[in-house]
Structure formats: C-alpha cells, structure tokens
Amino acid sequence: MGFDISYHPISEEQINAWYFELIANPEKIETLASEYQIDDFYKTKYQDTINAGRETDQNDYFDKTHGFFIAVVQGFFETYFYVRGGALSFSTNTLLDSYYKKWEEFIPIASLTKKIQNKLIENYCSGVYISADQVIRLLEDYHHNPEIRSELDQLFSEGRITIFLKALNFAKERGLGLLEATEVVEPQPFDLNESKSYSNLFNCDKEGPLLYQTTAFEQIKDIEQRNGLPENEILPNVKVEKVHVDPAETDTENTHEISKKKNFWKRLFG
C-alpha cells in the first residue's frame, strides 16, 4: 500500500486557535473564515472537519482523529507540501527522534485521547510533529551533519528531498512547526485533474504532485523498454485503485466538490 504524505507548516498556537478552540466553540469558524478569506465551500469542509473532531472518542487514536484533522485544517489556511511515499515516520534512525515534539508535551490533557503514537501508523493519520525551533535545527543539521543528511536523502530519495527541504524552509521563514500526515491529499498521477483532497487543493504546493507524475510516467516508460513494448502501449490501460477505505468521519465529498476541483490542476499548472 502506498502512502500519500504531506507536510503542513503550523505552529502550536495555530493548532489551538484553528482547531481545539473550535472544538469547544464551533461558532468561531465564522470569524476565522472571514479573517482568512476562506470561501464558503471550504468553510463547509472546515466545519465538517471540526464536527468530526467533536465526535472523537477517548478510545480513538489521537493520530487517526485529532492529529489528522489538524493537518486537514491547516490546508484551509496555508500552503502544504506533498511527498509520495517518503516520511520521517518511516525512519528507524533514533537520531531523528530528538527533532520531534510529542502531542502530550503541548496539547492539554483534556484534549488528548487514550491512544497516541506520535507517528504514522496507517493511512489517514498524522505523523511526527517538529516544533519551530527544531525545524531550524533540522535544516542546519541537514547541511552540516553527514549522518542526518544521509538519512534524509534516503527517506526522500529520487528528488523528493527538494520538496521536504522546501517545506522546512517555508516553515522556518514563518516561524512555524511542521506536521506530517498521510492521505490529506491524494494526487492521481496519470490525470491530476482527478486528484482529491480533504483540505484545500489550491493550497497544495504543485511541485510534489508534478514530481510524482513525472516519476510515474518514467516507471511506465521503463517497463515498456524492458519488455520491448511500443511507446505508450501501457498507459491507456493503467488503472489506479485505492485499496484503503476512506474514513467516514471526514467524508465531505459531494457533487459541489467535484465541480469545484474540476480542471484544478490544469488551471494551476497552466
């Protein structure tokens, strides 16, 4: 199973102001939507996400509920970054652990659930969180610590390190932390117009999906060459299927969204 990883620049203060305060006071969404000029379509998706958060049970995984919803909410406000298949959570190198901040360290205990992993455990889930000061440290160590650089280059191979560093630099420039998540956005590499997002597609940085598309086409071309097939023999028959199940709590797909996002990627990329 593949993972559609995204990185969301967001501070601890924003996590509280944009999510947990609305769990307690959902009427504040009107003020936030007006202040940040969130249009009605995405305001409705925002409200759906907050409603799902309000229904979270103490026995639910925090990472599969609040953590994931926070990543979705961030995308209504600001740019986020897509990386196919590469994630800090996949590393077994304990040196990276010092950069992460656990939810238990800054989320009020009343807002926590009983089960917290602080990393990706499956699809539709939040991963590690890097605080603003550790974003700066991780960037510095990437450029000056060979072991950290090697580990990140392996995790984000085939050009993906450029996207991850772009996310880190974006967060650094704005004094923000960085939250990892999976399946907030699901690009369709062979037809980017068919891509989906639980958040705002327009706020997804375009470089990551374009890299995914380029890689996918290169893989198909390589298969054709290795098997002596004519060029473009395989592509018309490629069918992309999702083998995971969409969580009902955040299912805000409807015909309005389909019309809203139609030709999104074509318009964005010109």
N, C-alpha and C positions, 0 to 999 in steps of 0.2 A: 504494500500500500504506500502510495506517495504522500508527501506532506506539502501543502502549500503554506509556506512560512511567511509571516510578515513581522516587521519591526515597527513599533509605534512609539514615537517620541512623546513622552508625557511625564509631568512632574508628580510628586506625591501630593502636592496641593491641588493639582488639577484632577487627580484621581478622586480626591474627596469632593471637590466642588462640582465636577461634571457627572459624578456617579453616585457616591454614597449619600451626599446631601439630597439628591433627588430621590433616592430610595426612601428617605424619611419625609421629603417634601416634594412630591412629583409635580406640583403646580409650578415649581421654579423653572420648569422646562421652557415656559413661555418667555421668561426674562432672558434666559440663556440663548434661546433661538433668535430672539430679536437682537441681542447684543452681538452675536457672532454671525448674524445674517444666514442662519440655517433655513433653507426654504421649507415649505410645508410638507413636501414629500419626505424629506429626510427627518424632519421633526417628528413625523408619524413613526418612522422607523426607530428613532431615538426613544420615543415614548414606549414602543413595543419592547425595546431592549430593557428599559427601566422596569416595565411591568414584569418581564421575565425575572429580573433581579429580585423584585419584591416577593416573588413566589419561591425563591430559593429556600431549600430546606436545610436544617442544620446537619443532616446526614449526607448532603451532597458534597461532591468535591468542590472546593473553592476554585480550583483551576479550571474546572469544566463549567462553572457558572459565573460567579462574580469576576474572576480573572479574565475569562473570555469576553464577557460583556463589556468590561473596561476597555479592552482592545477595540471592540466594535465602536464604542462611544468615542474613543479618541479620533477615529476616522471621520466622524461627523464634523470635527473642528479643525483638523490639521492634516498635513501630508503624512502618509505612512509608506513603508517600503516592502516590496515583495521579493522573496528569495525562494526559488523552487528547491525543496529538499535539503537545504542547509540550515542547521540550527545549533545554537550553543548548547541546548539541552541534550544533543546527541553526543557531546564530548564526554569522555571518561577521564580526561585530564583534570585532576583535582586543583591544579594551579588556577584554573578559571573560576573556581568556587569563590575566591576572595573578592571577585568583582560584583557578586550578586547580593541583593538585599532581599531577605525573606518577607513575605506578606506579614508574618507575625511581628515583624520588627517595626512596622509603621501603620498597620491597619488596626483600628480599635477592636478590642477583643469581641465586642458585641456584634461586629460585622463579619467576623470570621466563622467559617463552618468547622466541623469536627475533623474533616479530612483535607489536608493541604500537602501538596507535593512540591510546590515551588519549581516545577519544570514541566515540560510537555510529557503527558502520559498517553495521549491518543489524539485523534482528530478533534477539532472544535474545542480547543483548550488553550489556556495561557501557558507560557513557559517561564523562563527566568526574567527577573527584573533587575536592571542595572540603574543605580541611582545616579544623579547628575555628576557628583564628584568622581564616581567610578567610571563613568563614560569618558571623562577626561583622562583618567589613569590608564584605561584600557587602550585608548588611542596612542598615548605616549609609549606604552609598553609594546604595542604592535611595531612601532618604529625603532625601538631600542632594545627589546628583549627578543633574541632569536628564537627561544623556545615558544613564547607566546605567538610570535609571528608565524612560526611553522604550524602550530596547532590551528590557528585561524585560517591560514591558507589551505589547510587540508579540509577543514569543515566547510569552507566556502570556496571550493575549487572551481575550475572551469569558468573563471571570470566573475563568479558570484561575490568574491571578496570586495570588488569595487562597489557593489550595492550595499554590502554591510558597512563598509567604511563610510559610504555616503550617509547612511542612517546615523552612524555615530557622530559624524561631523555636523549633521543637521541638528542633532540633539545638543551637542556641545555648544554650538553657536547661539542656541536659545536658552541655555541653562536648564535643559530638561534631562530626565532619565529616559530609559529605553525599555519597552515591554515587548517580549516575544510572544507570538501567538500562532496558531495554525488554523487554516480554513476561514479566516475572516474574509479573504478574497480568494477566488478560485478561477484563475485565468484559463481560457480554452486556447491552447497554443496554436491550433490549426484554424481557428476563427475567433479572434479576440473580441469580436462583437458579441459572442455568446458567453463571455466571462460573467461571473457573478460575484457579488459582494454583499455581506450582511451589513456593511457600513456604506460609505460614500465612494463609489468607484472613481469619481472625479478627483478624489484626494489621494489615490494610489499613484505613487511615482511611476512613470511609464517605463523607466529603464529596466526594471526587473522583469515584467511581463515580456518585453521585447527580447531580452536575453533568453528567456525560457522558450520563446517561439523560435529564435534562431537555432538554439540547441536541438529542439525537436526536429526541425527540418534537416539539420545536419545529420542527425541519427538516422532518419529515413533514407537520406541520400547514401549514407554509408552502407546500410542494409542492401539497397539496390545494387551498389557497386560490388559488394562482396558476393552477391548471388547472381551477378550477371544479368540483372533486370534492366529494362529500359528506364530512362529517367522519367520520374513522375508516375511510375507504374503503381506504387503502393499508396500514395497519398489519397487518391479518390476513395480508397477502400478503408481508410483508417477510421476507426470509431472509438471515441474516448468515452469510457464509462467510469462512473464513480462507484466504488464498492463499499463506501461508508454511508451511514444514514444521517440525514440532516436532523439536528436536534429540534424537536417540536417547539421548544421554548423560544427560539429565535427565528422561527419561520415566518418572515414577513413578506415572502414572495407573493406577488399578485400581478394582474394584468397591467396595472398602472406602472409597476416597476419595469416590466418588460418593455413597455413603450418608452419609458424614461431613459433606459440604458441602451436602447437600440441604436446601433451605429456609434456608440460611445467611443470605442477605441479608434474608429475611423476618423471621427471628428478630432479626437485628442492628438492623434499622430499625423493628421493632415493627409 
